[in-house]
Amino acid sequence: MSFKFEKLIIWQKAMDLAEEVHELSKKFPKEEIYNLTSQIRRAADSITLNIAEGSIGQTNPEQARFIGYALRSLAEVVTCLYKAKRRKYIEDTEFKRHYSECYNLMNMIVGFKKSIK
């Protein structure tokens, strides 16, 4: 027994990303706890939450709308990664790895959204 969204690869990948972002954000200085740390964690969690919410009893247009929200949250995560890199909270190699994961997830989500008719 499982929910429909649990079978979605995009949801599974987004769950992984959210956990990685949470771990990464532990490196941020304490002064960022209510700013960048909180923002990147909430944005990463929002990706999975919107994918899940859109898949439960929604019409196709509504599901596509929630997938759109997930994409917007993913863009927020990428922007926060840039902020963290510019503020020297993360190394360039960490940035590139997480950026690549975000880019791949974006392509998967866009593909999924296009498949919703």
Backbone atoms as SQL, in Angstrom:
CREATE TABLE atoms (id INTEGER PRIMARY KEY, chain TEXT, resi INTEGER, resn TEXT, atom TEXT, x REAL, y REAL, z REAL);
INSERT INTO atoms VALUES
  (1, 'A', 1, 'MET', 'N', 0.850, -1.184, 0.000),
  (2, 'A', 1, 'MET', 'CA', 0.000, 0.000, 0.000),
  (3, 'A', 1, 'MET', 'C', 0.896, 1.248, 0.000),
  (4, 'A', 2, 'SER', 'N', 0.632, 2.136, -0.922),
  (5, 'A', 2, 'SER', 'CA', 1.426, 3.369, -0.972),
  (6, 'A', 2, 'SER', 'C', 0.625, 4.466, -1.662),
  (7, 'A', 3, 'PHE', 'N', 1.076, 5.680, -1.458),
  (8, 'A', 3, 'PHE', 'CA', 0.474, 6.812, -2.137),
  (9, 'A', 3, 'PHE', 'C', 1.040, 6.890, -3.550),
  (10, 'A', 4, 'LYS', 'N', 0.276, 7.481, -4.443),
  (11, 'A', 4, 'LYS', 'CA', 0.666, 7.597, -5.847),
  (12, 'A', 4, 'LYS', 'C', 2.018, 8.310, -5.993),
  (13, 'A', 5, 'PHE', 'N', 2.231, 9.375, -5.225),
  (14, 'A', 5, 'PHE', 'CA', 3.447, 10.163, -5.377),
  (15, 'A', 5, 'PHE', 'C', 4.707, 9.411, -4.965),
  (16, 'A', 6, 'GLU', 'N', 4.576, 8.422, -4.090),
  (17, 'A', 6, 'GLU', 'CA', 5.752, 7.671, -3.636),
  (18, 'A', 6, 'GLU', 'C', 6.416, 6.902, -4.773),
  (19, 'A', 7, 'LYS', 'N', 5.651, 6.611, -5.802),
  (20, 'A', 7, 'LYS', 'CA', 6.174, 5.872, -6.956),
  (21, 'A', 7, 'LYS', 'C', 6.838, 6.794, -7.973),
  (22, 'A', 8, 'LEU', 'N', 6.647, 8.090, -7.838),
  (23, 'A', 8, 'LEU', 'CA', 7.196, 9.046, -8.798),
  (24, 'A', 8, 'LEU', 'C', 8.697, 9.233, -8.564),
  (25, 'A', 9, 'ILE', 'N', 9.472, 9.021, -9.618),
  (26, 'A', 9, 'ILE', 'CA', 10.922, 9.201, -9.534),
  (27, 'A', 9, 'ILE', 'C', 11.253, 10.644, -9.162),
  (28, 'A', 10, 'ILE', 'N', 10.494, 11.603, -9.687),
  (29, 'A', 10, 'ILE', 'CA', 10.772, 13.008, -9.363),
  (30, 'A', 10, 'ILE', 'C', 10.589, 13.273, -7.870),
  (31, 'A', 11, 'TRP', 'N', 9.611, 12.628, -7.242),
  (32, 'A', 11, 'TRP', 'CA', 9.400, 12.794, -5.806),
  (33, 'A', 11, 'TRP', 'C', 10.556, 12.167, -5.038),
  (34, 'A', 12, 'GLN', 'N', 10.978, 10.977, -5.449),
  (35, 'A', 12, 'GLN', 'CA', 12.086, 10.286, -4.786),
  (36, 'A', 12, 'GLN', 'C', 13.378, 11.094, -4.894),
  (37, 'A', 13, 'LYS', 'N', 13.663, 11.622, -6.091),
  (38, 'A', 13, 'LYS', 'CA', 14.871, 12.434, -6.301),
  (39, 'A', 13, 'LYS', 'C', 14.795, 13.736, -5.506),
  (40, 'A', 14, 'ALA', 'N', 13.614, 14.327, -5.462),
  (41, 'A', 14, 'ALA', 'CA', 13.431, 15.560, -4.698),
  (42, 'A', 14, 'ALA', 'C', 13.615, 15.300, -3.202),
  (43, 'A', 15, 'MET', 'N', 13.173, 14.152, -2.731),
  (44, 'A', 15, 'MET', 'CA', 13.391, 13.783, -1.324),
  (45, 'A', 15, 'MET', 'C', 14.883, 13.692, -1.036),
  (46, 'A', 16, 'ASP', 'N', 15.626, 13.041, -1.929),
  (47, 'A', 16, 'ASP', 'CA', 17.080, 12.929, -1.756),
  (48, 'A', 16, 'ASP', 'C', 17.731, 14.307, -1.742),
  (49, 'A', 17, 'LEU', 'N', 17.338, 15.149, -2.679),
  (50, 'A', 17, 'LEU', 'CA', 17.900, 16.492, -2.750),
  (51, 'A', 17, 'LEU', 'C', 17.635, 17.267, -1.463),
  (52, 'A', 18, 'ALA', 'N', 16.433, 17.185, -0.946),
  (53, 'A', 18, 'ALA', 'CA', 16.081, 17.912, 0.275),
  (54, 'A', 18, 'ALA', 'C', 16.964, 17.476, 1.445),
  (55, 'A', 19, 'GLU', 'N', 17.246, 16.188, 1.546),
  (56, 'A', 19, 'GLU', 'CA', 18.108, 15.710, 2.637),
  (57, 'A', 19, 'GLU', 'C', 19.545, 16.183, 2.443),
  (58, 'A', 20, 'GLU', 'N', 20.009, 16.178, 1.195),
  (59, 'A', 20, 'GLU', 'CA', 21.366, 16.659, 0.913),
  (60, 'A', 20, 'GLU', 'C', 21.483, 18.150, 1.216),
  (61, 'A', 21, 'VAL', 'N', 20.486, 18.916, 0.841),
  (62, 'A', 21, 'VAL', 'CA', 20.478, 20.353, 1.106),
  (63, 'A', 21, 'VAL', 'C', 20.459, 20.611, 2.613),
  (64, 'A', 22, 'HIS', 'N', 19.693, 19.823, 3.329),
  (65, 'A', 22, 'HIS', 'CA', 19.633, 19.983, 4.786),
  (66, 'A', 22, 'HIS', 'C', 21.017, 19.780, 5.397),
  (67, 'A', 23, 'GLU', 'N', 21.698, 18.729, 4.968),
  (68, 'A', 23, 'GLU', 'CA', 23.058, 18.461, 5.471),
  (69, 'A', 23, 'GLU', 'C', 24.019, 19.573, 5.066),
  (70, 'A', 24, 'LEU', 'N', 23.941, 19.994, 3.818),
  (71, 'A', 24, 'LEU', 'CA', 24.819, 21.053, 3.321),
  (72, 'A', 24, 'LEU', 'C', 24.629, 22.339, 4.117),
  (73, 'A', 25, 'SER', 'N', 23.398, 22.666, 4.421),
  (74, 'A', 25, 'SER', 'CA', 23.097, 23.925, 5.107),
  (75, 'A', 25, 'SER', 'C', 23.582, 23.940, 6.558),
  (76, 'A', 26, 'LYS', 'N', 23.942, 22.793, 7.088),
  (77, 'A', 26, 'LYS', 'CA', 24.506, 22.749, 8.444),
  (78, 'A', 26, 'LYS', 'C', 25.861, 23.445, 8.497),
  (79, 'A', 27, 'LYS', 'N', 26.489, 23.623, 7.338),
  (80, 'A', 27, 'LYS', 'CA', 27.781, 24.313, 7.249),
  (81, 'A', 27, 'LYS', 'C', 27.634, 25.831, 7.315),
  (82, 'A', 28, 'PHE', 'N', 26.432, 26.330, 7.086),
  (83, 'A', 28, 'PHE', 'CA', 26.221, 27.770, 7.070),
  (84, 'A', 28, 'PHE', 'C', 26.434, 28.323, 8.477),
  (85, 'A', 29, 'PRO', 'N', 26.879, 29.561, 8.581),
  (86, 'A', 29, 'PRO', 'CA', 27.088, 30.143, 9.915),
  (87, 'A', 29, 'PRO', 'C', 25.780, 30.293, 10.685),
  (88, 'A', 30, 'LYS', 'N', 25.904, 30.297, 11.992),
  (89, 'A', 30, 'LYS', 'CA', 24.720, 30.411, 12.871),
  (90, 'A', 30, 'LYS', 'C', 23.923, 31.684, 12.582),
  (91, 'A', 31, 'GLU', 'N', 24.605, 32.731, 12.146),
  (92, 'A', 31, 'GLU', 'CA', 23.906, 33.988, 11.858),
  (93, 'A', 31, 'GLU', 'C', 22.908, 33.849, 10.711),
  (94, 'A', 32, 'GLU', 'N', 23.025, 32.781, 9.928),
  (95, 'A', 32, 'GLU', 'CA', 22.125, 32.548, 8.791),
  (96, 'A', 32, 'GLU', 'C', 20.940, 31.646, 9.143),
  (97, 'A', 33, 'ILE', 'N', 20.846, 31.188, 10.377),
  (98, 'A', 33, 'ILE', 'CA', 19.824, 30.202, 10.748),
  (99, 'A', 33, 'ILE', 'C', 18.406, 30.658, 10.388),
  (100, 'A', 34, 'TYR', 'N', 18.105, 31.930, 10.538),
  (101, 'A', 34, 'TYR', 'CA', 16.755, 32.427, 10.232),
  (102, 'A', 34, 'TYR', 'C', 16.657, 33.029, 8.841),
  (103, 'A', 35, 'ASN', 'N', 17.757, 33.002, 8.115),
  (104, 'A', 35, 'ASN', 'CA', 17.766, 33.578, 6.768),
  (105, 'A', 35, 'ASN', 'C', 18.042, 32.488, 5.735),
  (106, 'A', 36, 'LEU', 'N', 19.260, 32.426, 5.250),
  (107, 'A', 36, 'LEU', 'CA', 19.583, 31.524, 4.151),
  (108, 'A', 36, 'LEU', 'C', 19.385, 30.051, 4.512),
  (109, 'A', 37, 'THR', 'N', 19.774, 29.666, 5.709),
  (110, 'A', 37, 'THR', 'CA', 19.619, 28.261, 6.125),
  (111, 'A', 37, 'THR', 'C', 18.150, 27.859, 6.087),
  (112, 'A', 38, 'SER', 'N', 17.322, 28.664, 6.699),
  (113, 'A', 38, 'SER', 'CA', 15.888, 28.387, 6.736),
  (114, 'A', 38, 'SER', 'C', 15.291, 28.406, 5.331),
  (115, 'A', 39, 'GLN', 'N', 15.688, 29.378, 4.531),
  (116, 'A', 39, 'GLN', 'CA', 15.125, 29.530, 3.190),
  (117, 'A', 39, 'GLN', 'C', 15.441, 28.337, 2.294),
  (118, 'A', 40, 'ILE', 'N', 16.699, 27.909, 2.274),
  (119, 'A', 40, 'ILE', 'CA', 17.077, 26.805, 1.383),
  (120, 'A', 40, 'ILE', 'C', 16.429, 25.497, 1.839),
  (121, 'A', 41, 'ARG', 'N', 16.305, 25.309, 3.142),
  (122, 'A', 41, 'ARG', 'CA', 15.655, 24.086, 3.646),
  (123, 'A', 41, 'ARG', 'C', 14.176, 24.069, 3.303),
  (124, 'A', 42, 'ARG', 'N', 13.501, 25.202, 3.500),
  (125, 'A', 42, 'ARG', 'CA', 12.069, 25.259, 3.199),
  (126, 'A', 42, 'ARG', 'C', 11.814, 25.097, 1.704),
  (127, 'A', 43, 'ALA', 'N', 12.659, 25.708, 0.891),
  (128, 'A', 43, 'ALA', 'CA', 12.495, 25.600, -0.566),
  (129, 'A', 43, 'ALA', 'C', 12.693, 24.155, -1.023),
  (130, 'A', 44, 'ALA', 'N', 13.728, 23.492, -0.488),
  (131, 'A', 44, 'ALA', 'CA', 13.990, 22.099, -0.872),
  (132, 'A', 44, 'ALA', 'C', 12.841, 21.190, -0.437),
  (133, 'A', 45, 'ASP', 'N', 12.336, 21.405, 0.762),
  (134, 'A', 45, 'ASP', 'CA', 11.201, 20.604, 1.235),
  (135, 'A', 45, 'ASP', 'C', 9.950, 20.888, 0.412),
  (136, 'A', 46, 'SER', 'N', 9.795, 22.115, -0.015),
  (137, 'A', 46, 'SER', 'CA', 8.617, 22.514, -0.788),
  (138, 'A', 46, 'SER', 'C', 8.523, 21.782, -2.122),
  (139, 'A', 47, 'ILE', 'N', 9.658, 21.424, -2.692),
  (140, 'A', 47, 'ILE', 'CA', 9.633, 20.688, -3.966),
  (141, 'A', 47, 'ILE', 'C', 8.850, 19.396, -3.786),
  (142, 'A', 48, 'THR', 'N', 9.231, 18.607, -2.799),
  (143, 'A', 48, 'THR', 'CA', 8.560, 17.319, -2.575),
  (144, 'A', 48, 'THR', 'C', 7.118, 17.503, -2.120),
  (145, 'A', 49, 'LEU', 'N', 6.893, 18.501, -1.290),
  (146, 'A', 49, 'LEU', 'CA', 5.538, 18.732, -0.789),
  (147, 'A', 49, 'LEU', 'C', 4.581, 19.072, -1.923),
  (148, 'A', 50, 'ASN', 'N', 5.022, 19.892, -2.867),
  (149, 'A', 50, 'ASN', 'CA', 4.157, 20.259, -3.991),
  (150, 'A', 50, 'ASN', 'C', 3.940, 19.103, -4.958),
  (151, 'A', 51, 'ILE', 'N', 4.969, 18.290, -5.177),
  (152, 'A', 51, 'ILE', 'CA', 4.785, 17.106, -6.026),
  (153, 'A', 51, 'ILE', 'C', 3.749, 16.185, -5.394),
  (154, 'A', 52, 'ALA', 'N', 3.866, 15.967, -4.093),
  (155, 'A', 52, 'ALA', 'CA', 2.924, 15.092, -3.390),
  (156, 'A', 52, 'ALA', 'C', 1.513, 15.667, -3.412),
  (157, 'A', 53, 'GLU', 'N', 1.393, 16.942, -3.074),
  (158, 'A', 53, 'GLU', 'CA', 0.071, 17.562, -3.020),
  (159, 'A', 53, 'GLU', 'C', -0.614, 17.538, -4.380),
  (160, 'A', 54, 'GLY', 'N', 0.142, 17.760, -5.434),
  (161, 'A', 54, 'GLY', 'CA', -0.437, 17.774, -6.770),
  (162, 'A', 54, 'GLY', 'C', -0.890, 16.412, -7.254),
  (163, 'A', 55, 'SER', 'N', -0.347, 15.358, -6.671),
  (164, 'A', 55, 'SER', 'CA', -0.675, 14.017, -7.162),
  (165, 'A', 55, 'SER', 'C', -1.876, 13.380, -6.466),
  (166, 'A', 56, 'ILE', 'N', -2.375, 14.006, -5.442),
  (167, 'A', 56, 'ILE', 'CA', -3.473, 13.413, -4.670),
  (168, 'A', 56, 'ILE', 'C', -4.805, 14.037, -5.076),
  (169, 'A', 57, 'GLY', 'N', -5.588, 13.283, -5.803),
  (170, 'A', 57, 'GLY', 'CA', -6.961, 13.664, -6.128),
  (171, 'A', 57, 'GLY', 'C', -7.119, 14.974, -6.866),
  (172, 'A', 58, 'GLN', 'N', -6.131, 15.344, -7.641),
  (173, 'A', 58, 'GLN', 'CA', -6.187, 16.605, -8.367),
  (174, 'A', 58, 'GLN', 'C', -6.543, 16.346, -9.828),
  (175, 'A', 59, 'THR', 'N', -7.112, 17.336, -10.448),
  (176, 'A', 59, 'THR', 'CA', -7.303, 17.256, -11.891),
  (177, 'A', 59, 'THR', 'C', -5.943, 17.452, -12.554),
  (178, 'A', 60, 'ASN', 'N', -5.830, 17.109, -13.813),
  (179, 'A', 60, 'ASN', 'CA', -4.553, 17.280, -14.502),
  (180, 'A', 60, 'ASN', 'C', -4.075, 18.738, -14.508),
  (181, 'A', 61, 'PRO', 'N', -4.951, 19.701, -14.783),
  (182, 'A', 61, 'PRO', 'CA', -4.482, 21.096, -14.723),
  (183, 'A', 61, 'PRO', 'C', -4.004, 21.496, -13.317),
  (184, 'A', 62, 'GLU', 'N', -4.687, 21.005, -12.289),
  (185, 'A', 62, 'GLU', 'CA', -4.258, 21.310, -10.924),
  (186, 'A', 62, 'GLU', 'C', -2.923, 20.649, -10.614),
  (187, 'A', 63, 'GLN', 'N', -2.758, 19.399, -11.049),
  (188, 'A', 63, 'GLN', 'CA', -1.496, 18.716, -10.823),
  (189, 'A', 63, 'GLN', 'C', -0.362, 19.464, -11.519),
  (190, 'A', 64, 'ALA', 'N', -0.598, 19.910, -12.737),
  (191, 'A', 64, 'ALA', 'CA', 0.418, 20.669, -13.477),
  (192, 'A', 64, 'ALA', 'C', 0.762, 21.966, -12.740),
  (193, 'A', 65, 'ARG', 'N', -0.240, 22.575, -12.127),
  (194, 'A', 65, 'ARG', 'CA', -0.004, 23.809, -11.361),
  (195, 'A', 65, 'ARG', 'C', 0.924, 23.542, -10.179),
  (196, 'A', 66, 'PHE', 'N', 0.675, 22.455, -9.447),
  (197, 'A', 66, 'PHE', 'CA', 1.531, 22.113, -8.307),
  (198, 'A', 66, 'PHE', 'C', 2.940, 21.722, -8.752),
  (199, 'A', 67, 'ILE', 'N', 3.050, 21.075, -9.903),
  (200, 'A', 67, 'ILE', 'CA', 4.371, 20.754, -10.451),
  (201, 'A', 67, 'ILE', 'C', 5.104, 22.063, -10.774),
  (202, 'A', 68, 'GLY', 'N', 4.366, 23.046, -11.259),
  (203, 'A', 68, 'GLY', 'CA', 4.940, 24.371, -11.491),
  (204, 'A', 68, 'GLY', 'C', 5.462, 25.001, -10.213),
  (205, 'A', 69, 'TYR', 'N', 4.722, 24.833, -9.125),
  (206, 'A', 69, 'TYR', 'CA', 5.193, 25.341, -7.827),
  (207, 'A', 69, 'TYR', 'C', 6.482, 24.631, -7.412),
  (208, 'A', 70, 'ALA', 'N', 6.547, 23.332, -7.678),
  (209, 'A', 70, 'ALA', 'CA', 7.759, 22.569, -7.349),
  (210, 'A', 70, 'ALA', 'C', 8.955, 23.120, -8.123),
  (211, 'A', 71, 'LEU', 'N', 8.747, 23.441, -9.390),
  (212, 'A', 71, 'LEU', 'CA', 9.820, 24.027, -10.205),
  (213, 'A', 71, 'LEU', 'C', 10.275, 25.368, -9.650),
  (214, 'A', 72, 'ARG', 'N', 9.323, 26.166, -9.207),
  (215, 'A', 72, 'ARG', 'CA', 9.679, 27.466, -8.619),
  (216, 'A', 72, 'ARG', 'C', 10.500, 27.279, -7.346),
  (217, 'A', 73, 'SER', 'N', 10.141, 26.308, -6.553),
  (218, 'A', 73, 'SER', 'CA', 10.905, 26.029, -5.336),
  (219, 'A', 73, 'SER', 'C', 12.308, 25.543, -5.673),
  (220, 'A', 74, 'LEU', 'N', 12.419, 24.761, -6.728),
  (221, 'A', 74, 'LEU', 'CA', 13.733, 24.299, -7.178),
  (222, 'A', 74, 'LEU', 'C', 14.595, 25.494, -7.601),
  (223, 'A', 75, 'ALA', 'N', 14.002, 26.471, -8.280),
  (224, 'A', 75, 'ALA', 'CA', 14.735, 27.678, -8.663),
  (225, 'A', 75, 'ALA', 'C', 15.209, 28.439, -7.422),
  (226, 'A', 76, 'GLU', 'N', 14.401, 28.419, -6.370),
  (227, 'A', 76, 'GLU', 'CA', 14.793, 29.041, -5.102),
  (228, 'A', 76, 'GLU', 'C', 16.017, 28.342, -4.509),
  (229, 'A', 77, 'VAL', 'N', 16.016, 27.020, -4.548),
  (230, 'A', 77, 'VAL', 'CA', 17.152, 26.257, -4.025),
  (231, 'A', 77, 'VAL', 'C', 18.423, 26.637, -4.786),
  (232, 'A', 78, 'VAL', 'N', 18.331, 26.696, -6.104),
  (233, 'A', 78, 'VAL', 'CA', 19.499, 27.045, -6.920),
  (234, 'A', 78, 'VAL', 'C', 19.997, 28.448, -6.562),
  (235, 'A', 79, 'THR', 'N', 19.083, 29.377, -6.392),
  (236, 'A', 79, 'THR', 'CA', 19.472, 30.735, -6.026),
  (237, 'A', 79, 'THR', 'C', 20.146, 30.763, -4.654),
  (238, 'A', 80, 'CYS', 'N', 19.636, 29.993, -3.731),
  (239, 'A', 80, 'CYS', 'CA', 20.255, 29.902, -2.404),
  (240, 'A', 80, 'CYS', 'C', 21.645, 29.274, -2.489),
  (241, 'A', 81, 'LEU', 'N', 21.810, 28.301, -3.376),
  (242, 'A', 81, 'LEU', 'CA', 23.135, 27.716, -3.570),
  (243, 'A', 81, 'LEU', 'C', 24.113, 28.775, -4.068),
  (244, 'A', 82, 'TYR', 'N', 23.667, 29.600, -5.001),
  (245, 'A', 82, 'TYR', 'CA', 24.508, 30.696, -5.477),
  (246, 'A', 82, 'TYR', 'C', 24.874, 31.642, -4.334),
  (247, 'A', 83, 'LYS', 'N', 23.891, 31.982, -3.510),
  (248, 'A', 83, 'LYS', 'CA', 24.146, 32.863, -2.357),
  (249, 'A', 83, 'LYS', 'C', 25.184, 32.238, -1.433),
  (250, 'A', 84, 'ALA', 'N', 25.024, 30.951, -1.156),
  (251, 'A', 84, 'ALA', 'CA', 25.949, 30.259, -0.254),
  (252, 'A', 84, 'ALA', 'C', 27.366, 30.238, -0.829),
  (253, 'A', 85, 'LYS', 'N', 27.468, 30.043, -2.119),
  (254, 'A', 85, 'LYS', 'CA', 28.780, 30.038, -2.777),
  (255, 'A', 85, 'LYS', 'C', 29.408, 31.426, -2.722),
  (256, 'A', 86, 'ARG', 'N', 28.637, 32.446, -3.046),
  (257, 'A', 86, 'ARG', 'CA', 29.151, 33.818, -3.035),
  (258, 'A', 86, 'ARG', 'C', 29.595, 34.257, -1.648),
  (259, 'A', 87, 'ARG', 'N', 28.895, 33.751, -0.632),
  (260, 'A', 87, 'ARG', 'CA', 29.243, 34.109, 0.750),
  (261, 'A', 87, 'ARG', 'C', 30.325, 33.186, 1.326),
  (262, 'A', 88, 'LYS', 'N', 30.775, 32.268, 0.471),
  (263, 'A', 88, 'LYS', 'CA', 31.854, 31.339, 0.823),
  (264, 'A', 88, 'LYS', 'C', 31.485, 30.379, 1.966),
  (265, 'A', 89, 'TYR', 'N', 30.200, 29.987, 1.984),
  (266, 'A', 89, 'TYR', 'CA', 29.746, 28.996, 2.951),
  (267, 'A', 89, 'TYR', 'C', 29.968, 27.586, 2.414),
  (268, 'A', 90, 'ILE', 'N', 30.031, 27.455, 1.095),
  (269, 'A', 90, 'ILE', 'CA', 30.267, 26.157, 0.463),
  (270, 'A', 90, 'ILE', 'C', 31.377, 26.300, -0.579),
  (271, 'A', 91, 'GLU', 'N', 32.041, 25.203, -0.835),
  (272, 'A', 91, 'GLU', 'CA', 33.105, 25.169, -1.835),
  (273, 'A', 91, 'GLU', 'C', 32.494, 25.099, -3.235),
  (274, 'A', 92, 'ASP', 'N', 33.274, 25.488, -4.211),
  (275, 'A', 92, 'ASP', 'CA', 32.828, 25.455, -5.598),
  (276, 'A', 92, 'ASP', 'C', 32.445, 24.037, -6.038),
  (277, 'A', 93, 'THR', 'N', 33.196, 23.039, -5.574),
  (278, 'A', 93, 'THR', 'CA', 32.883, 21.652, -5.947),
  (279, 'A', 93, 'THR', 'C', 31.530, 21.218, -5.389),
  (280, 'A', 94, 'GLU', 'N', 31.209, 21.646, -4.175),
  (281, 'A', 94, 'GLU', 'CA', 29.898, 21.333, -3.591),
  (282, 'A', 94, 'GLU', 'C', 28.792, 22.024, -4.374),
  (283, 'A', 95, 'PHE', 'N', 29.042, 23.290, -4.705),
  (284, 'A', 95, 'PHE', 'CA', 28.066, 24.035, -5.493),
  (285, 'A', 95, 'PHE', 'C', 27.783, 23.318, -6.808),
  (286, 'A', 96, 'LYS', 'N', 28.844, 22.959, -7.515),
  (287, 'A', 96, 'LYS', 'CA', 28.682, 22.323, -8.829),
  (288, 'A', 96, 'LYS', 'C', 27.932, 21.005, -8.731),
  (289, 'A', 97, 'ARG', 'N', 28.220, 20.220, -7.712),
  (290, 'A', 97, 'ARG', 'CA', 27.538, 18.933, -7.549),
  (291, 'A', 97, 'ARG', 'C', 26.049, 19.134, -7.302),
  (292, 'A', 98, 'HIS', 'N', 25.706, 20.028, -6.395),
  (293, 'A', 98, 'HIS', 'CA', 24.293, 20.255, -6.076),
  (294, 'A', 98, 'HIS', 'C', 23.574, 20.974, -7.210),
  (295, 'A', 99, 'TYR', 'N', 24.271, 21.873, -7.884),
  (296, 'A', 99, 'TYR', 'CA', 23.689, 22.553, -9.036),
  (297, 'A', 99, 'TYR', 'C', 23.336, 21.526, -10.110),
  (298, 'A', 100, 'SER', 'N', 24.238, 20.604, -10.361),
  (299, 'A', 100, 'SER', 'CA', 24.000, 19.558, -11.360),
  (300, 'A', 100, 'SER', 'C', 22.797, 18.698, -10.985),
  (301, 'A', 101, 'GLU', 'N', 22.680, 18.351, -9.719),
  (302, 'A', 101, 'GLU', 'CA', 21.526, 17.566, -9.260),
  (303, 'A', 101, 'GLU', 'C', 20.234, 18.350, -9.463),
  (304, 'A', 102, 'CYS', 'N', 20.274, 19.621, -9.163),
  (305, 'A', 102, 'CYS', 'CA', 19.093, 20.474, -9.361),
  (306, 'A', 102, 'CYS', 'C', 18.723, 20.563, -10.838),
  (307, 'A', 103, 'TYR', 'N', 19.731, 20.711, -11.681),
  (308, 'A', 103, 'TYR', 'CA', 19.490, 20.819, -13.115),
  (309, 'A', 103, 'TYR', 'C', 18.855, 19.531, -13.649),
  (310, 'A', 104, 'ASN', 'N', 19.391, 18.398, -13.235),
  (311, 'A', 104, 'ASN', 'CA', 18.830, 17.112, -13.670),
  (312, 'A', 104, 'ASN', 'C', 17.400, 16.937, -13.169),
  (313, 'A', 105, 'LEU', 'N', 17.162, 17.309, -11.923),
  (314, 'A', 105, 'LEU', 'CA', 15.809, 17.203, -11.367),
  (315, 'A', 105, 'LEU', 'C', 14.859, 18.132, -12.121),
  (316, 'A', 106, 'MET', 'N', 15.320, 19.332, -12.452),
  (317, 'A', 106, 'MET', 'CA', 14.483, 20.265, -13.205),
  (318, 'A', 106, 'MET', 'C', 14.042, 19.639, -14.528),
  (319, 'A', 107, 'ASN', 'N', 14.984, 19.041, -15.229),
  (320, 'A', 107, 'ASN', 'CA', 14.642, 18.413, -16.506),
  (321, 'A', 107, 'ASN', 'C', 13.635, 17.282, -16.321),
  (322, 'A', 108, 'MET', 'N', 13.781, 16.516, -15.265),
  (323, 'A', 108, 'MET', 'CA', 12.830, 15.434, -14.996),
  (324, 'A', 108, 'MET', 'C', 11.445, 15.984, -14.678),
  (325, 'A', 109, 'ILE', 'N', 11.402, 17.033, -13.877),
  (326, 'A', 109, 'ILE', 'CA', 10.112, 17.628, -13.499),
  (327, 'A', 109, 'ILE', 'C', 9.434, 18.246, -14.719),
  (328, 'A', 110, 'VAL', 'N', 10.209, 18.956, -15.542),
  (329, 'A', 110, 'VAL', 'CA', 9.649, 19.545, -16.762),
  (330, 'A', 110, 'VAL', 'C', 9.082, 18.449, -17.664),
  (331, 'A', 111, 'GLY', 'N', 9.822, 17.358, -17.812),
  (332, 'A', 111, 'GLY', 'CA', 9.343, 16.238, -18.619),
  (333, 'A', 111, 'GLY', 'C', 8.058, 15.647, -18.061),
  (334, 'A', 112, 'PHE', 'N', 8.012, 15.520, -16.745),
  (335, 'A', 112, 'PHE', 'CA', 6.801, 14.993, -16.092),
  (336, 'A', 112, 'PHE', 'C', 5.625, 15.928, -16.333),
  (337, 'A', 113, 'LYS', 'N', 5.870, 17.226, -16.176),
  (338, 'A', 113, 'LYS', 'CA', 4.801, 18.212, -16.364),
  (339, 'A', 113, 'LYS', 'C', 4.241, 18.144, -17.783),
  (340, 'A', 114, 'LYS', 'N', 5.117, 17.981, -18.775),
  (341, 'A', 114, 'LYS', 'CA', 4.678, 17.882, -20.160),
  (342, 'A', 114, 'LYS', 'C', 3.844, 16.624, -20.403),
  (343, 'A', 115, 'SER', 'N', 4.082, 15.583, -19.611),
  (344, 'A', 115, 'SER', 'CA', 3.349, 14.331, -19.805),
  (345, 'A', 115, 'SER', 'C', 1.940, 14.369, -19.225),
  (346, 'A', 116, 'ILE', 'N', 1.667, 15.375, -18.391),
  (347, 'A', 116, 'ILE', 'CA', 0.338, 15.514, -17.801),
  (348, 'A', 116, 'ILE', 'C', -0.586, 16.120, -18.845),
  (349, 'A', 117, 'LYS', 'N', -1.597, 15.384, -19.219),
  (350, 'A', 117, 'LYS', 'CA', -2.535, 15.856, -20.258),
  (351, 'A', 117, 'LYS', 'C', -3.868, 16.207, -19.647);
